[in-house]
Amino acid sequence: MGPNNRQSRREALAGRRKHWPPSAGGLSTRLAYARAETAGVALDPILSKVGLTRQQVKDPASRIKVHDQIRFLSLVADALSDDLFGFHLAQATDLREIGLFYYVLASSETLLEALQKAARYSSIVNEGISLRCIAGNAFGTSFHYVGVSRHIDQHQIEFWMTALVRICRQLTGLDVLPGRVRLIHRRVWNEELAAVFGDNVELGAAADDIRFPTRMKHAPVVSADLHLNKLLRSYCEEALSQKRRDRGSFRSQVVNAIVPLLPHGKVQAGEIARQLGVSQRTLARRLIAEEVSFSEVLENLRSDLANRYLADPELAISQIAWLLGYRDVGAFSHAFKRWTGKTPGQARSEHAH
């Protein structure tokens, strides 16, 4: 067997490894469950759709798959007709319910130090979202999805972004207002969100991040406790050392790399491979190992996003075609009819009803 064949076999075997889906502590799931129960929502059908049980949700020690959490929040939001559901949950929760993660931030000396620890320990709370502290010429935090597709989420990311702004305010005792906020997903903006995130907000952005005024970098944390922080960090480090290192499916990484490039019509396998740091041949092999091709990933993603965008009456069909990387409405309409048997206009009418 030649070296190229051996390399191919190693890559194929690596691709066939069992990928552990990222899990979360489930705080937002449990908060959503409680909110829905109080509102009299029939929860059994929702739990059944997601594949969760009441026992799982009510057990604070039970980990919940991030994908399941995203779906559960979305279904409860629909049942409550609350397009700001994740945002409202984060506004109403006691931040101490986040647990060890919150207290290690609250005992830090400065806001910069707190956000650096948030970046290091975020996977303890949610393996599907990786935080990175921005501390150069700008100051803030960026959110990156790991092992789960970003485009399916709205309420979980809004929950954590809102919670982060609240944490920064609580830690410093100051009415901190972000200097800029970017969200990958599109939504209808309103004054409630502006009160927390400010007016400089970019929707449908290439990344999810929050930037704070640079002067806040060295703002002291009012509850700083050096000795407590040292103790809590030792617990966090222990929890971190016991976590799996698996990064989830390669397909989800490809999807998350594609989404920001769609509107620019630059989605080519070679460009996605470059962004992920692999060769185009390796990209194809790793996707084949997960029983899917690059063209299938792109087609399925476009179909999913098309249905989501058509549910938003503020987006014209011509805009949706551009967002999905089509040069004209005709090409989009032809593709959509192939996927669903309907025209985009017919699908939009169904959403309206």
VEXTIRO-328220 format. One record per residue (C-alpha): residue number from 1; x negated, y, z. Coordinates in Angstrom, 3 decimals, padded with zeros to 6 digits. Layout:
<atoms>
+------+----------+----------+----------+
| tipa |     east |    north |       up |
+------+----------+----------+----------+
|  NUM |        X |        Y |        Z |
...
+------+----------+----------+----------+
</atoms>
This chain:
<atoms>
+------+----------+----------+----------+
| tipa |     east |    north |       up |
+------+----------+----------+----------+
|    1 |  000.000 |  000.000 |  000.000 |
|    2 | -001.456 |  003.378 | -001.063 |
|    3 | -001.788 |  006.403 |  001.251 |
|    4 |  001.140 |  008.204 | -000.412 |
|    5 |  003.437 |  005.216 |  000.127 |
|    6 |  002.359 |  004.906 |  003.746 |
|    7 |  003.034 |  008.604 |  004.286 |
|    8 |  006.484 |  008.253 |  002.680 |
|    9 |  007.320 |  005.316 |  004.905 |
|   10 |  006.218 |  007.158 |  008.058 |
|   11 |  008.411 |  010.129 |  007.135 |
|   12 |  011.375 |  007.889 |  006.379 |
|   13 |  011.005 |  006.062 |  009.698 |
|   14 |  010.681 |  009.373 |  011.537 |
|   15 |  013.852 |  010.609 |  009.873 |
|   16 |  015.750 |  007.458 |  010.957 |
|   17 |  014.951 |  007.947 |  014.645 |
|   18 |  017.923 |  008.363 |  016.920 |
|   19 |  018.651 |  012.092 |  017.162 |
|   20 |  020.067 |  013.043 |  020.523 |
|   21 |  022.746 |  015.722 |  020.153 |
|   22 |  021.926 |  018.789 |  022.269 |
|   23 |  023.916 |  019.051 |  025.478 |
|   24 |  024.914 |  021.871 |  027.811 |
|   25 |  025.741 |  022.262 |  031.466 |
|   26 |  029.303 |  022.934 |  030.285 |
|   27 |  030.043 |  026.140 |  032.216 |
|   28 |  031.939 |  027.811 |  029.368 |
|   29 |  033.857 |  024.566 |  028.714 |
|   30 |  034.976 |  024.373 |  032.340 |
|   31 |  035.904 |  028.055 |  032.427 |
|   32 |  037.886 |  027.628 |  029.203 |
|   33 |  039.622 |  024.562 |  030.611 |
|   34 |  040.650 |  026.444 |  033.758 |
|   35 |  041.891 |  029.435 |  031.732 |
|   36 |  043.962 |  027.210 |  029.439 |
|   37 |  045.370 |  025.199 |  032.352 |
|   38 |  046.474 |  028.400 |  034.100 |
|   39 |  048.141 |  029.577 |  030.884 |
|   40 |  050.070 |  026.309 |  030.572 |
|   41 |  048.295 |  025.108 |  027.424 |
|   42 |  048.727 |  021.394 |  026.650 |
|   43 |  045.134 |  020.268 |  027.107 |
|   44 |  045.349 |  016.547 |  026.375 |
|   45 |  045.713 |  016.991 |  022.577 |
|   46 |  042.773 |  019.428 |  022.543 |
|   47 |  040.575 |  017.134 |  024.632 |
|   48 |  041.486 |  014.217 |  022.363 |
|   49 |  040.524 |  016.172 |  019.224 |
|   50 |  037.143 |  017.045 |  020.688 |
|   51 |  036.483 |  013.652 |  022.265 |
|   52 |  036.285 |  014.921 |  025.847 |
|   53 |  038.048 |  013.640 |  028.971 |
|   54 |  039.425 |  015.573 |  031.925 |
|   55 |  036.950 |  013.733 |  034.158 |
|   56 |  034.007 |  014.970 |  032.050 |
|   57 |  035.184 |  018.552 |  032.101 |
|   58 |  035.964 |  018.631 |  035.818 |
|   59 |  032.678 |  016.991 |  036.885 |
|   60 |  030.130 |  019.846 |  037.331 |
|   61 |  027.275 |  017.323 |  037.032 |
|   62 |  028.451 |  016.074 |  033.626 |
|   63 |  026.589 |  017.305 |  030.538 |
|   64 |  028.693 |  018.173 |  027.482 |
|   65 |  027.547 |  018.006 |  023.863 |
|   66 |  027.044 |  021.538 |  022.534 |
|   67 |  028.997 |  020.713 |  019.371 |
|   68 |  031.936 |  019.533 |  021.517 |
|   69 |  031.740 |  022.667 |  023.641 |
|   70 |  031.895 |  024.888 |  020.549 |
|   71 |  034.943 |  023.012 |  019.221 |
|   72 |  036.713 |  023.051 |  022.589 |
|   73 |  036.280 |  026.813 |  022.989 |
|   74 |  037.553 |  027.375 |  019.455 |
|   75 |  040.646 |  025.206 |  019.928 |
|   76 |  041.526 |  026.821 |  023.268 |
|   77 |  041.019 |  030.279 |  021.725 |
|   78 |  043.461 |  029.323 |  018.964 |
|   79 |  045.969 |  027.980 |  021.488 |
|   80 |  045.787 |  031.248 |  023.434 |
|   81 |  045.681 |  033.387 |  020.242 |
|   82 |  042.638 |  035.143 |  021.712 |
|   83 |  040.040 |  036.079 |  019.107 |
|   84 |  037.865 |  037.482 |  021.928 |
|   85 |  038.081 |  034.350 |  024.041 |
|   86 |  034.349 |  033.780 |  024.642 |
|   87 |  033.855 |  037.478 |  025.360 |
|   88 |  036.770 |  037.522 |  027.823 |
|   89 |  035.481 |  034.399 |  029.608 |
|   90 |  032.064 |  035.997 |  030.161 |
|   91 |  033.671 |  039.215 |  031.382 |
|   92 |  035.717 |  037.387 |  034.005 |
|   93 |  033.212 |  034.839 |  035.338 |
|   94 |  031.141 |  035.162 |  038.490 |
|   95 |  027.578 |  035.109 |  037.113 |
|   96 |  026.405 |  033.056 |  040.079 |
|   97 |  028.313 |  030.110 |  038.591 |
|   98 |  025.476 |  029.798 |  036.047 |
|   99 |  023.503 |  028.340 |  038.953 |
|  100 |  019.730 |  027.910 |  039.205 |
|  101 |  019.136 |  029.693 |  035.883 |
|  102 |  020.853 |  032.852 |  037.164 |
|  103 |  019.043 |  032.885 |  040.498 |
|  104 |  015.579 |  032.531 |  038.976 |
|  105 |  016.348 |  035.650 |  036.897 |
|  106 |  017.879 |  037.517 |  039.847 |
|  107 |  014.764 |  036.952 |  041.995 |
|  108 |  012.334 |  038.223 |  039.310 |
|  109 |  010.507 |  041.523 |  039.779 |
|  110 |  011.383 |  043.333 |  036.531 |
|  111 |  013.909 |  043.005 |  033.718 |
|  112 |  011.117 |  042.020 |  031.317 |
|  113 |  010.033 |  039.219 |  033.637 |
|  114 |  013.661 |  038.073 |  033.984 |
|  115 |  014.166 |  037.871 |  030.204 |
|  116 |  010.875 |  036.014 |  029.804 |
|  117 |  012.081 |  033.424 |  032.320 |
|  118 |  015.453 |  033.282 |  030.552 |
|  119 |  013.600 |  032.355 |  027.368 |
|  120 |  011.569 |  029.662 |  029.097 |
|  121 |  014.418 |  028.013 |  030.992 |
|  122 |  017.457 |  028.531 |  028.711 |
|  123 |  017.441 |  024.901 |  027.527 |
|  124 |  018.242 |  023.784 |  031.084 |
|  125 |  021.610 |  025.491 |  030.666 |
|  126 |  022.152 |  024.836 |  026.951 |
|  127 |  019.856 |  022.734 |  024.746 |
|  128 |  021.590 |  024.026 |  021.621 |
|  129 |  020.542 |  027.666 |  022.091 |
|  130 |  016.909 |  028.705 |  022.414 |
|  131 |  016.278 |  032.206 |  023.763 |
|  132 |  013.202 |  034.229 |  022.831 |
|  133 |  012.119 |  037.363 |  024.627 |
|  134 |  011.293 |  040.330 |  022.363 |
|  135 |  008.662 |  042.397 |  024.138 |
|  136 |  006.523 |  044.177 |  021.547 |
|  137 |  007.521 |  047.544 |  020.087 |
|  138 |  011.119 |  046.518 |  020.731 |
|  139 |  012.630 |  044.931 |  023.843 |
|  140 |  015.384 |  042.354 |  024.095 |
|  141 |  016.369 |  038.745 |  023.449 |
|  142 |  017.086 |  036.693 |  020.341 |
|  143 |  019.241 |  033.551 |  020.171 |
|  144 |  018.310 |  030.543 |  018.000 |
|  145 |  020.404 |  027.408 |  017.457 |
|  146 |  018.718 |  024.022 |  017.887 |
|  147 |  020.228 |  020.741 |  016.698 |
|  148 |  023.646 |  022.277 |  015.990 |
|  149 |  024.880 |  024.390 |  013.092 |
|  150 |  025.216 |  028.066 |  013.959 |
|  151 |  027.998 |  028.809 |  011.459 |
|  152 |  030.612 |  026.765 |  013.357 |
|  153 |  030.300 |  028.935 |  016.465 |
|  154 |  031.859 |  032.226 |  017.520 |
|  155 |  033.065 |  032.005 |  021.100 |
|  156 |  030.063 |  030.276 |  022.715 |
|  157 |  027.561 |  032.806 |  021.324 |
|  158 |  029.797 |  035.730 |  022.309 |
|  159 |  030.111 |  034.238 |  025.790 |
|  160 |  026.325 |  034.064 |  026.266 |
|  161 |  025.575 |  037.441 |  024.694 |
|  162 |  028.180 |  039.099 |  026.914 |
|  163 |  026.891 |  037.214 |  029.957 |
|  164 |  023.330 |  038.350 |  029.201 |
|  165 |  024.338 |  042.026 |  029.068 |
|  166 |  026.240 |  041.604 |  032.340 |
|  167 |  023.220 |  039.891 |  033.928 |
|  168 |  020.938 |  042.767 |  032.906 |
|  169 |  023.351 |  045.267 |  034.449 |
|  170 |  023.731 |  043.257 |  037.641 |
|  171 |  019.990 |  042.686 |  038.025 |
|  172 |  019.037 |  046.348 |  037.603 |
|  173 |  022.093 |  048.015 |  039.100 |
|  174 |  022.182 |  050.179 |  035.948 |
|  175 |  024.857 |  050.558 |  033.296 |
|  176 |  022.600 |  049.058 |  030.613 |
|  177 |  023.899 |  049.549 |  027.075 |
|  178 |  022.160 |  047.683 |  024.222 |
|  179 |  020.457 |  049.835 |  021.615 |
|  180 |  021.354 |  047.299 |  018.904 |
|  181 |  023.239 |  044.023 |  018.643 |
|  182 |  023.249 |  041.625 |  015.683 |
|  183 |  025.605 |  038.683 |  015.171 |
|  184 |  025.352 |  036.150 |  012.366 |
|  185 |  029.080 |  035.466 |  012.227 |
|  186 |  031.679 |  037.919 |  010.938 |
|  187 |  034.580 |  039.153 |  013.012 |
|  188 |  036.950 |  042.075 |  013.426 |
|  189 |  035.290 |  044.701 |  015.640 |
|  190 |  037.150 |  046.591 |  018.369 |
|  191 |  036.692 |  048.968 |  021.292 |
|  192 |  036.524 |  046.210 |  023.921 |
|  193 |  033.356 |  044.863 |  022.353 |
|  194 |  031.936 |  048.345 |  021.852 |
|  195 |  032.246 |  049.032 |  025.602 |
|  196 |  029.784 |  046.193 |  026.297 |
|  197 |  027.603 |  046.119 |  023.186 |
|  198 |  027.641 |  049.772 |  022.102 |
|  199 |  028.287 |  051.131 |  018.630 |
|  200 |  025.130 |  049.948 |  016.863 |
|  201 |  026.368 |  046.457 |  015.982 |
|  202 |  025.637 |  044.540 |  012.785 |
|  203 |  028.010 |  041.705 |  011.868 |
|  204 |  027.144 |  039.026 |  009.338 |
|  205 |  023.496 |  039.686 |  010.190 |
|  206 |  020.478 |  037.506 |  009.457 |
|  207 |  019.918 |  036.804 |  013.176 |
|  208 |  021.554 |  036.880 |  016.611 |
|  209 |  019.803 |  039.295 |  018.951 |
|  210 |  020.201 |  042.078 |  021.494 |
|  211 |  017.804 |  045.010 |  021.753 |
|  212 |  017.691 |  047.187 |  024.853 |
|  213 |  016.068 |  050.624 |  025.231 |
|  214 |  012.313 |  050.054 |  025.599 |
|  215 |  012.265 |  052.065 |  028.837 |
|  216 |  014.313 |  049.249 |  030.452 |
|  217 |  011.406 |  046.825 |  030.065 |
|  218 |  009.924 |  047.623 |  033.478 |
|  219 |  013.212 |  048.360 |  035.272 |
|  220 |  012.971 |  046.742 |  038.739 |
|  221 |  015.361 |  043.920 |  039.661 |
|  222 |  017.267 |  045.010 |  042.771 |
|  223 |  017.390 |  041.477 |  044.219 |
|  224 |  013.719 |  040.634 |  043.542 |
|  225 |  012.228 |  038.067 |  045.907 |
|  226 |  008.715 |  036.848 |  045.082 |
|  227 |  008.771 |  033.831 |  047.408 |
|  228 |  012.245 |  032.682 |  046.389 |
|  229 |  011.340 |  033.100 |  042.712 |
|  230 |  008.267 |  030.907 |  043.121 |
|  231 |  010.357 |  028.182 |  044.732 |
|  232 |  013.099 |  028.361 |  042.086 |
|  233 |  010.574 |  028.283 |  039.251 |
|  234 |  009.190 |  025.020 |  040.615 |
|  235 |  012.694 |  023.509 |  040.390 |
|  236 |  013.114 |  024.854 |  036.850 |
|  237 |  009.754 |  023.471 |  035.763 |
|  238 |  010.706 |  020.070 |  037.134 |
|  239 |  014.037 |  020.169 |  035.269 |
|  240 |  012.216 |  021.247 |  032.099 |
|  241 |  009.713 |  018.387 |  032.335 |
|  242 |  012.532 |  015.851 |  032.425 |
|  243 |  014.253 |  017.129 |  029.300 |
|  244 |  014.149 |  015.341 |  025.949 |
|  245 |  011.902 |  016.866 |  023.319 |
|  246 |  014.041 |  015.763 |  020.379 |
|  247 |  015.087 |  018.732 |  018.213 |
|  248 |  018.321 |  017.221 |  016.909 |
|  249 |  019.151 |  016.487 |  013.298 |
|  250 |  017.072 |  017.918 |  010.488 |
|  251 |  020.286 |  018.686 |  008.621 |
|  252 |  021.314 |  021.265 |  011.247 |
|  253 |  017.942 |  022.990 |  010.839 |
|  254 |  018.498 |  023.160 |  007.081 |
|  255 |  022.020 |  024.567 |  007.515 |
|  256 |  020.817 |  027.268 |  009.908 |
|  257 |  018.079 |  028.257 |  007.454 |
|  258 |  020.548 |  028.454 |  004.550 |
|  259 |  023.234 |  030.654 |  006.141 |
|  260 |  021.318 |  033.995 |  006.216 |
|  261 |  020.199 |  033.526 |  002.592 |
|  262 |  023.596 |  032.718 |  001.079 |
|  263 |  024.731 |  036.305 |  000.359 |
|  264 |  021.455 |  037.049 | -001.406 |
|  265 |  021.779 |  034.121 | -003.820 |
|  266 |  018.309 |  032.885 | -002.862 |
|  267 |  019.223 |  029.429 | -001.587 |
|  268 |  016.733 |  027.119 | -003.255 |
|  269 |  015.359 |  023.918 | -001.775 |
|  270 |  011.806 |  025.235 | -002.135 |
|  271 |  012.554 |  028.400 | -000.156 |
|  272 |  014.323 |  026.485 |  002.636 |
|  273 |  011.394 |  024.030 |  002.822 |
|  274 |  008.995 |  026.971 |  003.116 |
|  275 |  011.015 |  028.475 |  005.971 |
|  276 |  011.030 |  025.149 |  007.827 |
|  277 |  007.311 |  024.632 |  007.281 |
|  278 |  007.563 |  021.452 |  005.202 |
|  279 |  007.045 |  020.564 |  001.550 |
|  280 |  010.038 |  020.348 | -000.783 |
|  281 |  009.439 |  016.616 | -001.110 |
|  282 |  009.445 |  016.193 |  002.678 |
|  283 |  012.651 |  018.234 |  002.914 |
|  284 |  014.360 |  015.868 |  000.465 |
|  285 |  013.021 |  012.752 |  002.215 |
|  286 |  014.111 |  013.839 |  005.672 |
|  287 |  017.608 |  014.675 |  004.448 |
|  288 |  017.853 |  011.335 |  002.607 |
|  289 |  016.868 |  009.631 |  005.878 |
|  290 |  019.990 |  011.287 |  007.363 |
|  291 |  021.986 |  010.048 |  004.347 |
|  292 |  022.591 |  013.422 |  002.738 |
|  293 |  021.062 |  015.471 | -000.084 |
|  294 |  020.209 |  019.173 | -000.162 |
|  295 |  022.971 |  019.871 | -002.697 |
|  296 |  025.522 |  018.097 | -000.460 |
|  297 |  024.445 |  020.147 |  002.566 |
|  298 |  024.815 |  023.365 |  000.569 |
|  299 |  028.179 |  022.346 | -000.921 |
|  300 |  029.655 |  021.306 |  002.447 |
|  301 |  028.430 |  024.484 |  004.094 |
|  302 |  029.955 |  026.681 |  001.381 |
|  303 |  033.262 |  024.830 |  001.628 |
|  304 |  033.385 |  025.206 |  005.414 |
|  305 |  032.476 |  028.892 |  005.329 |
|  306 |  034.955 |  029.579 |  002.515 |
|  307 |  037.836 |  028.336 |  004.664 |
|  308 |  036.663 |  030.412 |  007.613 |
|  309 |  036.276 |  033.556 |  005.533 |
|  310 |  039.658 |  033.145 |  003.832 |
|  311 |  041.285 |  033.179 |  007.275 |
|  312 |  039.982 |  036.736 |  007.724 |
|  313 |  042.431 |  039.053 |  005.896 |
|  314 |  039.891 |  041.888 |  005.958 |
|  315 |  037.558 |  040.062 |  003.556 |
|  316 |  038.443 |  040.378 | -000.127 |
|  317 |  038.037 |  037.219 | -002.206 |
|  318 |  035.347 |  038.999 | -004.245 |
|  319 |  033.448 |  039.663 | -000.987 |
|  320 |  033.769 |  036.018 |  000.019 |
|  321 |  032.345 |  034.930 | -003.335 |
|  322 |  029.323 |  037.171 | -002.732 |
|  323 |  028.894 |  035.965 |  000.862 |
|  324 |  028.723 |  032.389 | -000.401 |
|  325 |  026.116 |  033.229 | -003.031 |
|  326 |  028.304 |  033.135 | -006.164 |
|  327 |  027.682 |  035.684 | -008.903 |
|  328 |  031.356 |  036.131 | -009.699 |
|  329 |  034.813 |  035.294 | -008.386 |
|  330 |  035.435 |  032.827 | -011.200 |
|  331 |  032.557 |  030.579 | -010.165 |
|  332 |  033.759 |  030.644 | -006.553 |
|  333 |  037.381 |  029.914 | -007.526 |
|  334 |  036.297 |  026.980 | -009.687 |
|  335 |  034.187 |  025.530 | -006.846 |
|  336 |  036.930 |  026.075 | -004.253 |
|  337 |  039.516 |  024.305 | -006.408 |
|  338 |  037.109 |  021.387 | -006.789 |
|  339 |  036.753 |  021.172 | -003.000 |
|  340 |  040.396 |  021.593 | -001.998 |
|  341 |  042.613 |  021.334 | -005.079 |
|  342 |  043.802 |  024.897 | -004.390 |
|  343 |  042.830 |  028.372 | -005.487 |
|  344 |  041.352 |  030.765 | -002.892 |
|  345 |  044.554 |  032.826 | -003.145 |
|  346 |  046.735 |  029.833 | -002.308 |
|  347 |  044.543 |  028.927 |  000.656 |
|  348 |  044.685 |  032.522 |  001.925 |
|  349 |  048.481 |  032.509 |  001.726 |
|  350 |  048.572 |  029.328 |  003.807 |
|  351 |  046.320 |  030.946 |  006.433 |
|  352 |  048.626 |  033.973 |  006.522 |
|  353 |  051.630 |  031.765 |  007.268 |
+------+----------+----------+----------+
</atoms>
